[in-house]
């Protein structure tokens, strides 16, 4: 059994490309339809109500593209509105990035103390905290919002003294709590891996939610016998949509994926918000 | 002669509150209708096309409120779409924040070398550069985009080593060019005045576009005999609208204006985008 339909994935912007990278690394033959809502990016500082409205618009667009699975590659939307999106998409599996990261932390922590870093909305909703508590009530979770990390990545300053100083500012508390796992609860953060690791020390394991999400997607497709039998070229056969200019997306794709994407289209925001 | 109608003002978010502050400081009796598009904030990294569309929606909403003047308190929209907005509002004066700052620089520079800092869009469009060249072709203008400054202000880190290091990163080139005036081409930047001044040195004059914009608004109202004769209470009689949650706006208003605003309403984005 196989299923040639594409996997749908969206993010508020370009951060989801870290999930795309992991997905192609483990399933190079799968095709994607990716939406980055770059005209309204970033979602991380907005209210639950606004995040929910934007997330549902993104999901409805992808549902209109005949997808076999939906990946919400945005920690903010996964934290705030995954239930709403799952209700909307009741015929296909919907995966967020929170649950896979939470499960990885639960299976790995020995000290039973886990740190989570993310956007304001991801931390405010305590989504990782709740997901971890549901799996193991004995684990203590410490969250910290790090709003400067995304602009630092986008400024190309990942390897700079500014980033190292900012990492110390955000992370020193978490280290003092005695955590042994730190969930990178934002798709941009894997690009800051070095600065974060050197700040928290080698004894703290960094868990990249992009990696664990791609792994979960693969496990589900195998279990449902819905893998695409192709062995390669998934990336070139995938379609990418953004709601603002394409140049910046391609620049970021080059950094995240190693090269620009073949099929990239700009869509108007009216097209997106008109899908009801 | 007098005119009791309010002044309309919009910004992509909350930064315009620095212009509000200067306006009430010089005309405490004027009433405002302020719109902050916090659901789609920030505009500074978006394409010209998207910035124009959002700016026109903001302007149309305010035009529907019977205003006597429109102030585009957003450097990004002033840089990209002021002409389009002026065409839309041909019965009332429309003021952006770029021209007042440019005029102040032209009248003050002795070295004929002016620096401008702002968002990616403000610098990309070279709006200050063009406005200054139109006034005095002999002046050389040097622009530098500083995308980390806004999140640093919003993180409450204006007075921190991270901000001082970031200021050095962005500004060392400008200092080397020998500028004697530096235009703060973003409404958030006045809150970084100290870090910026100590980086560029006491010989460089910082020009706050919020201050010069409020001054221009006053000059025009006096010239057109459209001042509100009231002497006070303008702030309490003003109306403020945001497209996302009100709590953060009030927190920022407390920082920028010294206290929360009396009349603040959240409007839905559909209301804004439905005005055609």
Interface residues (C-beta under 8 A of the other chain):
Chain A: X38 X39 X40 X45 X46 X47 X49 X50 X53 X147 X148 X151 X152 X154 X155 X157 X160 X161 X162 X165 X166 X169 X243 X244 X245 X248 X269 X273
Chain B: X38 X39 X40 X45 X46 X47 X49 X50 X53 X147 X148 X151 X152 X154 X155 X157 X160 X161 X162 X165 X166 X169 X243 X244 X245 X248 X269 X273
